[in-house]
Amino acid sequence: LEQQRAFVADASHQLRNPLAALLLRIELLALELPEGNEEIASVQTEGKRLARVLDDLLDLALAEHSQADLKVTDVGALTAERVAAWAPTAEAKGVRLVGDCPPTTGWADPVALSSALDAVIDNAVKFTPPDETVRVEVASAGDAATVVVTDNGPGLTDEELARVGDRFWRSGRHQNVNGSGLGLSICRALLAAGDGSISFGHHEPHGLRVTVRVPRTGTAPVEPRQPRP
């Protein structure tokens, strides 16, 4: 398994540079063609899509391989920060992004949790139609701190809910929306590294409900003892 992860990371990294060079050559070629050429536009679109897939593959391999830097984290403050960061994107699409983020401590890697929340909020805003609402709510639930993101988008069927978060899986109804199908897999790997989790459910009357959980308490990793000189 470690060899497979290393291969994915190495392959993604090695392919990125030649792909970037290829995309640059395509951009230069486009300057010599009539404006609005459909063929070159299609090539550019596919090249950029491939670049996104490679970036996501590398992120996934790194997320599965890296060790979490766990510490006591104000989940409420961190979530409020991510809501504020995504507010302009939601506003530009005509979507209301509402946050209820009271102070709540959890045991998490702040960078990993931020990345996971970005993936979840991005998905919610992306699939929510204009004039609808995305809500982000932080709470304490027993021994866990939770961040619940709900939207009023099309949601998923029971069969789709069982597959959401699988690598490269995307609903057949959403193939026209940009994405690699790896974002939520990366999110799950980042959270699992710190004993966190992500789950999906229906949001009535329609939409998706995503719950991110991190432990309220934990134990810092013990540094290996150095041998005496």
MDAnalysis code that builds the backbone (N, CA, C; Angstrom):
import MDAnalysis as mda
import numpy as np

u = mda.Universe.empty(687, n_residues=229, atom_resindex=np.repeat(np.arange(229), 3), trajectory=True)
u.add_TopologyAttr("name", ["N", "CA", "C"] * 229)
u.add_TopologyAttr("resid", np.arange(1, 230))
u.add_TopologyAttr("resname", ["LEU", "GLU", "GLN", "GLN", "ARG", "ALA", "PHE", "VAL", "ALA", "ASP", "ALA", "SER", "HIS", "GLN", "LEU", "ARG", "ASN", "PRO", "LEU", "ALA", "ALA", "LEU", "LEU", "LEU", "ARG", "ILE", "GLU", "LEU", "LEU", "ALA", "LEU", "GLU", "LEU", "PRO", "GLU", "GLY", "ASN", "GLU", "GLU", "ILE", "ALA", "SER", "VAL", "GLN", "THR", "GLU", "GLY", "LYS", "ARG", "LEU", "ALA", "ARG", "VAL", "LEU", "ASP", "ASP", "LEU", "LEU", "ASP", "LEU", "ALA", "LEU", "ALA", "GLU", "HIS", "SER", "GLN", "ALA", "ASP", "LEU", "LYS", "VAL", "THR", "ASP", "VAL", "GLY", "ALA", "LEU", "THR", "ALA", "GLU", "ARG", "VAL", "ALA", "ALA", "TRP", "ALA", "PRO", "THR", "ALA", "GLU", "ALA", "LYS", "GLY", "VAL", "ARG", "LEU", "VAL", "GLY", "ASP", "CYS", "PRO", "PRO", "THR", "THR", "GLY", "TRP", "ALA", "ASP", "PRO", "VAL", "ALA", "LEU", "SER", "SER", "ALA", "LEU", "ASP", "ALA", "VAL", "ILE", "ASP", "ASN", "ALA", "VAL", "LYS", "PHE", "THR", "PRO", "PRO", "ASP", "GLU", "THR", "VAL", "ARG", "VAL", "GLU", "VAL", "ALA", "SER", "ALA", "GLY", "ASP", "ALA", "ALA", "THR", "VAL", "VAL", "VAL", "THR", "ASP", "ASN", "GLY", "PRO", "GLY", "LEU", "THR", "ASP", "GLU", "GLU", "LEU", "ALA", "ARG", "VAL", "GLY", "ASP", "ARG", "PHE", "TRP", "ARG", "SER", "GLY", "ARG", "HIS", "GLN", "ASN", "VAL", "ASN", "GLY", "SER", "GLY", "LEU", "GLY", "LEU", "SER", "ILE", "CYS", "ARG", "ALA", "LEU", "LEU", "ALA", "ALA", "GLY", "ASP", "GLY", "SER", "ILE", "SER", "PHE", "GLY", "HIS", "HIS", "GLU", "PRO", "HIS", "GLY", "LEU", "ARG", "VAL", "THR", "VAL", "ARG", "VAL", "PRO", "ARG", "THR", "GLY", "THR", "ALA", "PRO", "VAL", "GLU", "PRO", "ARG", "GLN", "PRO", "ARG", "PRO"])
u.atoms.positions = np.array([
    [0.826, -1.203, 0.000],
    [0.000, 0.000, 0.000],
    [0.866, 1.260, 0.000],
    [1.932, 1.243, 0.805],
    [2.840, 2.393, 0.821],
    [3.514, 2.574, -0.531],
    [3.869, 1.470, -1.200],
    [4.477, 1.557, -2.527],
    [3.495, 2.152, -3.533],
    [2.212, 1.790, -3.419],
    [1.203, 2.342, -4.321],
    [1.052, 3.850, -4.112],
    [1.019, 4.267, -2.843],
    [0.890, 5.695, -2.550],
    [2.106, 6.464, -3.063],
    [3.291, 5.885, -2.853],
    [4.506, 6.539, -3.322],
    [4.501, 6.648, -4.842],
    [4.005, 5.594, -5.512],
    [3.953, 5.627, -6.972],
    [3.013, 6.724, -7.463],
    [1.830, 6.809, -6.858],
    [0.865, 7.836, -7.259],
    [1.449, 9.232, -7.066],
    [2.095, 9.444, -5.909],
    [2.693, 10.748, -5.631],
    [3.805, 11.063, -6.627],
    [4.680, 10.087, -6.883],
    [5.800, 10.314, -7.799],
    [5.308, 10.536, -9.228],
    [4.354, 9.710, -9.659],
    [3.841, 9.834, -11.024],
    [3.160, 11.185, -11.226],
    [2.336, 11.600, -10.257],
    [1.647, 12.881, -10.363],
    [2.653, 14.025, -10.430],
    [3.663, 13.952, -9.564],
    [4.664, 15.016, -9.525],
    [5.452, 15.071, -10.833],
    [5.851, 13.916, -11.357],
    [6.658, 13.881, -12.573],
    [5.869, 14.329, -13.807],
    [4.565, 14.116, -13.807],
    [3.742, 14.491, -14.959],
    [3.373, 15.971, -14.966],
    [3.429, 16.624, -13.820],
    [2.966, 18.011, -13.738],
    [3.827, 18.958, -14.562],
    [5.152, 18.816, -14.501],
    [6.025, 19.740, -15.224],
    [5.872, 19.637, -16.744],
    [5.938, 18.431, -17.330],
    [5.729, 18.370, -18.779],
    [4.330, 18.815, -19.190],
    [3.329, 18.561, -18.345],
    [1.979, 19.014, -18.680],
    [1.916, 20.540, -18.655],
    [2.572, 21.159, -17.665],
    [2.600, 22.628, -17.606],
    [3.277, 23.203, -18.845],
    [4.370, 22.561, -19.294],
    [5.053, 23.013, -20.505],
    [4.152, 22.869, -21.732],
    [3.405, 21.761, -21.774],
    [2.489, 21.538, -22.895],
    [1.386, 22.593, -22.925],
    [0.822, 22.900, -21.754],
    [-0.235, 23.911, -21.686],
    [0.286, 25.277, -22.117],
    [1.542, 25.586, -21.759],
    [2.131, 26.857, -22.176],
    [2.268, 26.913, -23.695],
    [2.697, 25.813, -24.318],
    [2.822, 25.763, -25.781],
    [1.451, 25.922, -26.447],
    [0.434, 25.345, -25.838],
    [-0.919, 25.488, -26.382],
    [-1.365, 26.944, -26.316],
    [-1.043, 27.617, -25.192],
    [-1.391, 29.033, -25.054],
    [-0.710, 29.854, -26.151],
    [0.563, 29.566, -26.427],
    [1.291, 30.291, -27.469],
    [0.706, 30.000, -28.847],
    [0.322, 28.745, -29.074],
    [-0.292, 28.379, -30.345],
    [-1.624, 29.103, -30.536],
    [-2.384, 29.261, -29.452],
    [-3.686, 29.922, -29.536],
    [-3.555, 31.366, -29.992],
    [-2.424, 31.991, -29.653],
    [-2.211, 33.387, -30.064],
    [-2.066, 33.522, -31.566],
    [-1.671, 32.435, -32.247],
    [-1.456, 32.479, -33.687],
    [-2.689, 32.070, -34.482],
    [-3.727, 31.628, -33.772],
    [-4.948, 31.190, -34.440],
    [-6.034, 32.247, -34.304],
    [-7.040, 32.200, -35.173],
    [-8.144, 33.164, -35.069],
    [-8.816, 33.082, -33.700],
    [-9.219, 34.225, -33.163],
    [-9.860, 34.250, -31.847],
    [-11.161, 33.461, -31.867],
    [-11.384, 32.685, -30.816],
    [-12.607, 31.895, -30.719],
    [-12.525, 30.548, -31.402],
    [-11.312, 30.085, -31.742],
    [-11.149, 28.774, -32.373],
    [-11.620, 27.676, -31.418],
    [-12.627, 26.902, -31.827],
    [-13.242, 25.920, -30.930],
    [-12.316, 24.749, -30.615],
    [-11.508, 24.323, -31.583],
    [-10.627, 23.182, -31.361],
    [-9.580, 23.485, -30.300],
    [-8.935, 24.641, -30.418],
    [-7.892, 24.980, -29.449],
    [-8.501, 25.218, -28.075],
    [-9.721, 25.771, -28.028],
    [-10.403, 25.985, -26.748],
    [-10.706, 24.651, -26.078],
    [-11.097, 23.642, -26.890],
    [-11.386, 22.316, -26.342],
    [-10.123, 21.661, -25.793],
    [-9.000, 21.817, -26.521],
    [-7.728, 21.258, -26.065],
    [-7.306, 21.910, -24.752],
    [-7.467, 23.233, -24.640],
    [-7.110, 23.946, -23.415],
    [-7.952, 23.465, -22.240],
    [-9.243, 23.286, -22.474],
    [-10.140, 22.824, -21.407],
    [-9.744, 21.448, -20.903],
    [-9.454, 20.524, -21.833],
    [-9.068, 19.173, -21.434],
    [-7.717, 19.166, -20.728],
    [-6.795, 20.023, -21.198],
    [-5.489, 20.109, -20.546],
    [-5.603, 20.607, -19.116],
    [-6.432, 21.622, -18.899],
    [-6.627, 22.154, -17.547],
    [-7.328, 21.133, -16.655],
    [-8.254, 20.368, -17.225],
    [-8.930, 19.332, -16.440],
    [-7.919, 18.272, -15.997],
    [-7.024, 17.868, -16.918],
    [-6.000, 16.885, -16.575],
    [-5.068, 17.419, -15.491],
    [-4.739, 18.711, -15.566],
    [-3.881, 19.320, -14.542],
    [-4.554, 19.266, -13.179],
    [-5.872, 19.513, -13.126],
    [-6.600, 19.448, -11.859],
    [-6.589, 18.035, -11.296],
    [-6.775, 17.034, -12.172],
    [-6.767, 15.646, -11.717],
    [-5.407, 15.279, -11.133],
    [-4.327, 15.688, -11.799],
    [-2.986, 15.399, -11.299],
    [-2.743, 16.068, -9.957],
    [-3.159, 17.326, -9.832],
    [-3.003, 18.032, -8.554],
    [-3.759, 17.322, -7.443],
    [-4.980, 16.880, -7.747],
    [-5.788, 16.201, -6.733],
    [-5.210, 14.834, -6.379],
    [-4.673, 14.129, -7.364],
    [-4.035, 12.842, -7.086],
    [-2.843, 13.020, -6.152],
    [-2.060, 14.052, -6.408],
    [-0.903, 14.313, -5.556],
    [-1.352, 14.690, -4.154],
    [-2.383, 15.531, -4.060],
    [-2.906, 15.922, -2.742],
    [-3.415, 14.712, -1.971],
    [-4.094, 13.792, -2.679],
    [-4.631, 12.600, -2.021],
    [-3.510, 11.704, -1.515],
    [-2.479, 11.494, -2.350],
    [-1.357, 10.651, -1.938],
    [-0.647, 11.241, -0.731],
    [-0.473, 12.572, -0.732],
    [0.187, 13.224, 0.396],
    [-0.684, 13.162, 1.652],
    [-2.015, 13.334, 1.479],
    [-2.927, 13.296, 2.624],
    [-2.924, 11.926, 3.286],
    [-2.840, 10.871, 2.480],
    [-2.847, 9.514, 3.031],
    [-1.510, 9.149, 3.670],
    [-0.465, 9.868, 3.305],
    [0.874, 9.508, 3.765],
    [1.366, 10.380, 4.922],
    [0.792, 11.584, 5.035],
    [1.329, 12.544, 6.008],
    [0.814, 12.254, 7.419],
    [1.577, 12.712, 8.415],
    [1.188, 12.579, 9.818],
    [0.541, 13.885, 10.273],
    [-0.584, 13.772, 10.944],
    [-1.317, 14.962, 11.377],
    [-0.566, 15.693, 12.479],
    [-0.600, 17.021, 12.443],
    [-0.016, 17.866, 13.487],
    [-1.149, 18.271, 14.425],
    [-1.501, 17.376, 15.339],
    [-2.684, 17.565, 16.168],
    [-2.416, 18.518, 17.326],
    [-3.409, 19.379, 17.592],
    [-3.322, 20.314, 18.709],
    [-4.726, 20.772, 19.081],
    [-4.863, 21.381, 20.254],
    [-6.153, 21.940, 20.650],
    [-6.476, 23.102, 19.714],
    [-7.630, 23.031, 19.073],
    [-7.996, 23.984, 18.025],
    [-9.379, 24.563, 18.294],
    [-9.520, 25.866, 18.110],
    [-10.840, 26.491, 18.194],
    [-11.559, 26.229, 16.876],
    [-12.350, 25.163, 16.853],
    [-13.038, 24.759, 15.630],
    [-14.008, 25.847, 15.168],
    [-14.644, 26.527, 16.130],
    [-15.581, 27.592, 15.775],
    [-14.897, 28.732, 15.048],
    [-13.772, 29.205, 15.592],
    [-13.053, 30.326, 14.970],
    [-12.507, 29.924, 13.606],
    [-11.969, 28.708, 13.509],
    [-11.408, 28.253, 12.242],
    [-12.502, 28.138, 11.182],
    [-13.667, 27.613, 11.577],
    [-14.779, 27.475, 10.630],
    [-15.297, 28.837, 10.199],
    [-15.396, 29.782, 11.132],
    [-15.843, 31.135, 10.788],
    [-14.900, 31.771, 9.779],
    [-13.616, 31.490, 9.916],
    [-12.622, 32.012, 8.976],
    [-12.851, 31.459, 7.573],
    [-13.152, 30.149, 7.484],
    [-13.385, 29.542, 6.167],
    [-14.691, 30.033, 5.561],
    [-15.714, 30.246, 6.391],
    [-16.978, 30.795, 5.874],
    [-16.745, 32.183, 5.283],
    [-15.971, 33.013, 5.996],
    [-15.672, 34.357, 5.497],
    [-14.888, 34.286, 4.191],
    [-13.975, 33.304, 4.076],
    [-13.163, 33.182, 2.871],
    [-14.009, 32.785, 1.656],
    [-15.056, 31.979, 1.888],
    [-15.894, 31.518, 0.773],
    [-17.076, 32.445, 0.491],
    [-17.293, 33.426, 1.354],
    [-18.440, 34.327, 1.183],
    [-18.447, 35.027, -0.177],
    [-17.314, 35.573, -0.664],
    [-17.344, 36.243, -1.977],
    [-17.728, 35.297, -3.119],
    [-17.260, 34.043, -3.055],
    [-17.614, 33.070, -4.098],
    [-19.107, 32.793, -4.086],
    [-19.668, 32.604, -2.886],
    [-21.099, 32.354, -2.774],
    [-21.900, 33.562, -3.245],
    [-21.468, 34.752, -2.841],
    [-22.182, 35.975, -3.226],
    [-22.181, 36.160, -4.734],
    [-21.045, 35.854, -5.373],
    [-20.947, 36.004, -6.826],
    [-21.919, 35.068, -7.551],
    [-22.229, 33.930, -6.921],
    [-23.156, 32.982, -7.521],
    [-24.602, 33.242, -7.103],
    [-24.811, 34.177, -6.178],
    [-26.161, 34.462, -5.703],
    [-26.628, 33.512, -4.632],
    [-25.675, 32.836, -3.962],
    [-26.005, 31.869, -2.904],
    [-25.763, 32.513, -1.549],
    [-26.683, 32.313, -0.603],
    [-26.515, 32.821, 0.758],
    [-25.682, 31.828, 1.560],
    [-24.558, 32.278, 2.089],
    [-23.689, 31.436, 2.914],
    [-23.770, 31.946, 4.339],
    [-24.355, 31.145, 5.225],
    [-24.633, 31.554, 6.599],
    [-23.828, 30.688, 7.560],
    [-23.141, 31.318, 8.501],
    [-22.354, 30.572, 9.475],
    [-22.818, 30.807, 10.898],
    [-22.889, 29.741, 11.674],
    [-23.168, 29.812, 13.110],
    [-22.024, 29.074, 13.795],
    [-21.021, 29.825, 14.237],
    [-19.749, 29.225, 14.651],
    [-19.346, 29.660, 16.056],
    [-20.046, 29.180, 17.083],
    [-19.667, 29.542, 18.455],
    [-18.320, 28.910, 18.819],
    [-17.622, 29.479, 19.823],
    [-16.340, 28.898, 20.254],
    [-16.517, 27.445, 20.673],
    [-15.779, 26.557, 20.038],
    [-15.840, 25.121, 20.330],
    [-14.454, 24.531, 20.104],
    [-13.887, 23.938, 21.124],
    [-12.546, 23.386, 20.979],
    [-12.587, 21.938, 20.503],
    [-11.566, 21.570, 19.743],
    [-11.434, 20.201, 19.270],
    [-9.966, 19.846, 19.144],
    [-9.696, 18.569, 18.966],
    [-8.328, 18.072, 18.829],
    [-8.115, 17.764, 17.356],
    [-7.389, 18.659, 16.663],
    [-7.313, 18.538, 15.210],
    [-6.041, 19.176, 14.682],
    [-5.734, 18.842, 13.437],
    [-4.686, 19.516, 12.684],
    [-5.354, 20.710, 11.996],
    [-5.045, 21.946, 12.388],
    [-5.749, 23.108, 11.830],
    [-5.656, 23.203, 10.312],
    [-4.489, 22.889, 9.744],
    [-4.324, 22.973, 8.294],
    [-5.186, 21.920, 7.596],
    [-5.155, 20.686, 8.107],
    [-5.946, 19.620, 7.514],
    [-7.445, 19.902, 7.644],
    [-7.870, 20.390, 8.815],
    [-9.290, 20.698, 9.017],
    [-9.731, 21.838, 8.104],
    [-8.878, 22.845, 7.944],
    [-9.207, 23.953, 7.030],
    [-9.394, 23.447, 5.609],
    [-8.482, 22.571, 5.165],
    [-8.572, 22.027, 3.807],
    [-9.842, 21.201, 3.628],
    [-10.189, 20.413, 4.655],
    [-11.400, 19.599, 4.576],
    [-12.645, 20.485, 4.504],
    [-12.688, 21.529, 5.327],
    [-13.839, 22.430, 5.304],
    [-13.929, 23.159, 3.968],
    [-12.789, 23.520, 3.399],
    [-12.801, 24.166, 2.085],
    [-13.458, 23.259, 1.051],
    [-13.103, 21.969, 1.072],
    [-13.666, 21.029, 0.105],
    [-15.177, 20.902, 0.276],
    [-15.634, 20.826, 1.528],
    [-17.062, 20.641, 1.794],
    [-17.857, 21.901, 1.436],
    [-17.367, 23.074, 1.848],
    [-18.078, 24.321, 1.548],
    [-18.071, 24.602, 0.053],
    [-16.958, 24.335, -0.601],
    [-16.863, 24.504, -2.052],
    [-17.921, 23.663, -2.746],
    [-18.043, 22.385, -2.347],
    [-19.051, 21.505, -2.937],
    [-20.458, 22.048, -2.716],
    [-20.738, 22.500, -1.500],
    [-22.085, 22.987, -1.178],
    [-22.447, 24.201, -2.023],
    [-21.522, 25.146, -2.127],
    [-21.785, 26.347, -2.921],
    [-21.907, 26.001, -4.403],
    [-21.058, 25.080, -4.853],
    [-21.025, 24.712, -6.268],
    [-22.349, 24.118, -6.733],
    [-22.971, 23.290, -5.877],
    [-24.182, 22.578, -6.288],
    [-25.475, 23.249, -5.827],
    [-25.363, 24.387, -5.158],
    [-26.563, 25.093, -4.698],
    [-26.974, 26.146, -5.722],
    [-28.220, 26.144, -6.153],
    [-28.656, 27.137, -7.150],
    [-28.785, 28.528, -6.538],
    [-28.788, 29.568, -7.362],
    [-28.932, 30.942, -6.858],
    [-30.201, 31.113, -6.020],
    [-30.124, 32.036, -5.062],
    [-31.233, 32.376, -4.163],
    [-31.520, 31.284, -3.136],
    [-30.652, 30.274, -3.049],
    [-30.783, 29.254, -2.014],
    [-29.701, 29.476, -0.954],
    [-29.719, 28.680, 0.107],
    [-28.857, 28.926, 1.271],
    [-27.965, 27.734, 1.590],
    [-26.721, 28.030, 1.953],
    [-25.798, 27.046, 2.509],
    [-25.547, 27.451, 3.956],
    [-25.771, 26.522, 4.885],
    [-25.567, 26.807, 6.311],
    [-24.384, 26.001, 6.847],
    [-23.573, 26.662, 7.665],
    [-22.426, 26.023, 8.292],
    [-22.577, 26.224, 9.795],
    [-22.742, 25.118, 10.548],
    [-23.030, 25.204, 11.977],
    [-22.037, 24.369, 12.779],
    [-21.444, 24.983, 13.789],
    [-20.481, 24.317, 14.663],
    [-21.154, 24.006, 15.993],
    [-20.890, 22.825, 16.535],
    [-21.498, 22.445, 17.812],
    [-20.634, 21.393, 18.490],
    [-20.941, 21.149, 19.770],
    [-20.320, 20.061, 20.527],
    [-21.323, 18.920, 20.616],
    [-20.843, 17.707, 20.346],
    [-21.716, 16.533, 20.412],
    [-20.988, 15.442, 21.182],
    [-21.155, 15.445, 22.516],
    [-20.478, 14.453, 23.342],
    [-18.978, 14.653, 23.337],
    [-18.256, 13.637, 22.898],
    [-16.802, 13.721, 22.890],
    [-16.253, 14.223, 21.560],
    [-17.108, 14.833, 20.736],
    [-16.669, 15.330, 19.434],
    [-17.140, 16.757, 19.201],
    [-16.369, 17.484, 18.414],
    [-16.792, 18.783, 17.894],
    [-17.235, 18.562, 16.452],
    [-18.377, 19.114, 16.083],
    [-18.915, 18.864, 14.749],
    [-19.079, 20.164, 13.965],
    [-18.900, 20.042, 12.662],
    [-19.221, 21.118, 11.726],
    [-20.199, 20.522, 10.723],
    [-21.420, 21.031, 10.708],
    [-22.461, 20.508, 9.820],
    [-22.712, 21.527, 8.716],
    [-22.565, 21.093, 7.476],
    [-22.785, 21.951, 6.306],
    [-24.002, 21.413, 5.561],
    [-25.036, 22.225, 5.447],
    [-26.240, 21.817, 4.733],
    [-26.480, 22.756, 3.563],
    [-27.023, 22.208, 2.492],
    [-27.347, 23.041, 1.330],
    [-28.738, 22.698, 0.834],
    [-29.250, 23.522, -0.054],
    [-30.567, 23.305, -0.650],
    [-30.436, 22.975, -2.133],
    [-29.370, 22.249, -2.460],
    [-29.153, 21.833, -3.836],
    [-29.967, 20.600, -4.184],
    [-29.602, 19.908, -5.263],
    [-30.371, 18.734, -5.700],
    [-30.219, 17.529, -4.791],
    [-29.155, 17.508, -3.965],
    [-28.956, 16.385, -3.067],
    [-28.545, 15.123, -3.804],
    [-28.570, 13.990, -3.098],
    [-28.177, 12.699, -3.659],
    [-29.203, 11.639, -3.300],
    [-29.284, 10.616, -4.117],
    [-30.167, 9.489, -3.818],
    [-29.490, 8.611, -2.762],
    [-30.244, 7.657, -2.219],
    [-29.674, 6.729, -1.232],
    [-28.496, 5.966, -1.821],
    [-28.620, 5.548, -3.067],
    [-27.535, 4.809, -3.726],
    [-26.310, 5.703, -3.897],
    [-26.533, 6.973, -4.242],
    [-25.408, 7.889, -4.420],
    [-24.745, 8.222, -3.094],
    [-25.542, 8.321, -2.023],
    [-24.974, 8.595, -0.703],
    [-24.009, 7.495, -0.274],
    [-24.287, 6.261, -0.686],
    [-23.418, 5.143, -0.318],
    [-22.070, 5.223, -1.026],
    [-21.992, 6.009, -2.105],
    [-20.751, 6.063, -2.890],
    [-20.023, 7.398, -2.780],
    [-20.702, 8.419, -2.285],
    [-20.067, 9.733, -2.228],
    [-18.812, 9.663, -1.369],
    [-17.732, 10.251, -1.854],
    [-16.453, 10.191, -1.159],
    [-15.530, 9.125, -1.710],
    [-16.069, 8.196, -2.569],
    [-15.206, 7.217, -3.234],
    [-14.338, 7.941, -4.266],
    [-13.163, 7.421, -4.480],
    [-12.246, 8.059, -5.428],
    [-12.819, 8.067, -6.841],
    [-12.773, 9.212, -7.461],
    [-13.181, 9.441, -8.852],
    [-14.689, 9.294, -9.075],
    [-15.446, 8.995, -7.998],
    [-16.883, 8.848, -8.225],
    [-17.542, 10.210, -8.290],
    [-18.420, 10.380, -9.292],
    [-19.245, 11.572, -9.401],
    [-20.633, 11.146, -9.856],
    [-21.643, 11.822, -9.356],
    [-23.009, 11.508, -9.755],
    [-23.172, 11.742, -11.257],
    [-23.885, 10.816, -11.906],
    [-24.137, 10.976, -13.339],
    [-24.931, 12.217, -13.661],
    [-25.621, 12.758, -12.658],
    [-26.423, 13.978, -12.883],
    [-25.588, 15.243, -12.813],
    [-24.313, 15.119, -12.368],
    [-23.488, 16.308, -12.149],
    [-22.210, 16.288, -12.980],
    [-22.213, 15.555, -14.086],
    [-20.998, 15.439, -14.890],
    [-20.614, 16.756, -15.562],
    [-21.578, 17.674, -15.671],
    [-21.267, 18.963, -16.313],
    [-20.649, 19.966, -15.351],
    [-20.480, 19.595, -14.076],
    [-19.867, 20.481, -13.083],
    [-18.391, 20.130, -12.963],
    [-17.540, 21.159, -12.974],
    [-16.104, 20.936, -12.908],
    [-15.713, 20.184, -11.640],
    [-14.740, 19.276, -11.776],
    [-14.244, 18.530, -10.625],
    [-13.597, 17.234, -11.066],
    [-12.748, 16.686, -10.184],
    [-12.049, 15.440, -10.508],
    [-12.671, 14.229, -9.834],
    [-13.559, 14.450, -8.854],
    [-14.109, 13.336, -8.092],
    [-13.190, 12.881, -6.979],
    [-12.188, 13.709, -6.635],
    [-11.235, 13.341, -5.590],
    [-11.309, 14.239, -4.364],
    [-12.012, 15.366, -4.467],
    [-12.021, 16.350, -3.387],
    [-12.464, 15.778, -2.050],
    [-13.561, 15.025, -2.035],
    [-14.063, 14.484, -0.775],
    [-13.223, 13.307, -0.297],
    [-12.559, 12.594, -1.218],
    [-11.632, 11.538, -0.811],
    [-10.437, 12.137, -0.077],
    [-9.947, 13.265, -0.578],
    [-8.852, 13.974, 0.087],
    [-9.310, 14.437, 1.457],
    [-10.518, 14.976, 1.518],
    [-11.098, 15.456, 2.769],
    [-11.152, 14.322, 3.798],
    [-11.625, 13.143, 3.396],
    [-11.741, 11.993, 4.301],
    [-10.371, 11.546, 4.804],
    [-9.363, 11.546, 3.897],
    [-8.014, 11.124, 4.290],
    [-7.404, 12.113, 5.277],
    [-7.596, 13.407, 5.042],
    [-7.056, 14.425, 5.942],
    [-7.646, 14.294, 7.340],
    [-8.959, 14.055, 7.421],
    [-9.619, 13.949, 8.720],
    [-9.237, 12.655, 9.432],
    [-9.148, 11.556, 8.677],
    [-8.834, 10.260, 9.283],
    [-7.461, 10.267, 9.932],
    [-6.527, 11.055, 9.380],
    [-5.173, 11.119, 9.947],
    [-5.194, 11.647, 11.377],
    [-6.231, 12.411, 11.744],
    [-6.346, 12.942, 13.095],
    [-7.510, 12.360, 13.866],
    [-7.941, 11.132, 13.504],
    [-9.069, 10.449, 14.162],
    [-10.382, 11.197, 13.977],
    [-10.471, 11.989, 12.916],
    [-11.724, 12.658, 12.584],
    [-12.490, 11.863, 11.538],
    [-13.645, 12.358, 11.144],
    [-14.461, 11.644, 10.158],
    [-15.350, 12.619, 9.411],
    [-15.918, 12.123, 8.315],
    [-16.891, 12.888, 7.553],
    [-18.015, 11.942, 7.160],
    [-19.256, 12.413, 7.264],
    [-20.409, 11.589, 6.896],
    [-21.389, 12.425, 6.093],
    [-22.255, 11.727, 5.343],
    [-23.165, 12.388, 4.417],
    [-24.586, 11.893, 4.647],
    [-25.540, 12.794, 4.467],
    [-26.941, 12.427, 4.637],
    [-27.844, 13.368, 3.869],
    [-29.144, 13.082, 3.911],
    [-30.134, 13.920, 3.238],
    [-30.417, 15.167, 4.080],
    [-30.677, 16.268, 3.409],
    [-31.139, 17.480, 4.071],
    [-32.525, 17.794, 3.533],
    [-33.512, 17.701, 4.404],
    [-34.898, 17.918, 3.968],
    [-35.196, 19.408, 3.817],
    [-36.034, 19.831, 2.864],
    [-36.758, 18.973, 1.922],
    [-35.894, 18.493, 0.746],
    [-34.773, 19.158, 0.492],
    [-33.873, 18.678, -0.556],
    [-32.486, 19.261, -0.294],
    [-31.494, 18.521, -0.699],
    [-30.129, 18.986, -0.489],
    [-29.287, 17.936, 0.214],
    [-28.071, 18.334, 0.572],
    [-27.114, 17.423, 1.190],
    [-26.709, 17.948, 2.563],
    [-26.490, 17.018, 3.481],
    [-26.032, 17.347, 4.829],
    [-24.696, 16.639, 5.051],
    [-23.654, 17.417, 5.287],
    [-22.321, 16.864, 5.491],
    [-21.881, 17.191, 6.916],
    [-21.442, 16.171, 7.654],
    [-21.025, 16.358, 9.041],
    [-19.547, 16.000, 9.184],
    [-18.759, 16.981, 9.600],
    [-17.341, 16.777, 9.881],
    [-17.176, 16.677, 11.391],
    [-16.500, 15.619, 11.852],
    [-16.297, 15.413, 13.292],
    [-14.811, 15.326, 13.610],
    [-14.427, 15.970, 14.707],
    [-13.074, 15.817, 15.250],
    [-13.205, 15.586, 16.753],
    [-12.280, 14.842, 17.363],
    [-12.371, 14.575, 18.806],
    [-12.252, 15.864, 19.618],
    [-12.893, 15.888, 20.781],
    [-12.756, 17.033, 21.681],
    [-11.416, 17.009, 22.410],
    [-10.903, 15.813, 22.655],
    [-9.638, 15.666, 23.385],
    [-8.772, 14.641, 22.670],
    [-7.477, 14.666, 22.982],
    [-6.563, 13.709, 22.378],
    [-5.233, 13.726, 23.101],
    [-4.317, 12.938, 22.587],
    [-2.988, 12.843, 23.166],
    [-1.959, 13.205, 22.115],
    [-1.066, 14.098, 22.463],
    [-0.019, 14.498, 21.525],
    [0.920, 13.332, 21.276],
    [1.406, 13.194, 20.033],
    [2.336, 12.104, 19.755],
    [3.613, 12.225, 20.575],
    [4.132, 11.104, 21.040],
    [5.342, 11.109, 21.859],
    [6.562, 11.161, 20.961],
    [7.453, 12.106, 21.252],
    [8.690, 12.203, 20.472],
    [9.597, 11.030, 20.813],
    [10.202, 10.410, 19.772],
    [11.120, 9.300, 20.078],
    [12.300, 9.761, 20.899],
    [12.681, 8.963, 21.886],
    [13.785, 9.330, 22.763],
    [15.112, 9.192, 22.015],
    [15.934, 10.216, 22.099],
    [17.222, 10.213, 21.413],
    [18.248, 9.445, 22.244],
    [19.052, 8.624, 21.573],
    [20.077, 7.887, 22.322],
    [21.123, 8.835, 22.883],
    [21.660, 8.479, 24.036],
    [22.696, 9.321, 24.646],
    [23.981, 9.239, 23.807],
    [24.702, 10.352, 23.720],
    [25.962, 10.327, 22.973],
    [26.997, 9.473, 23.676],
])
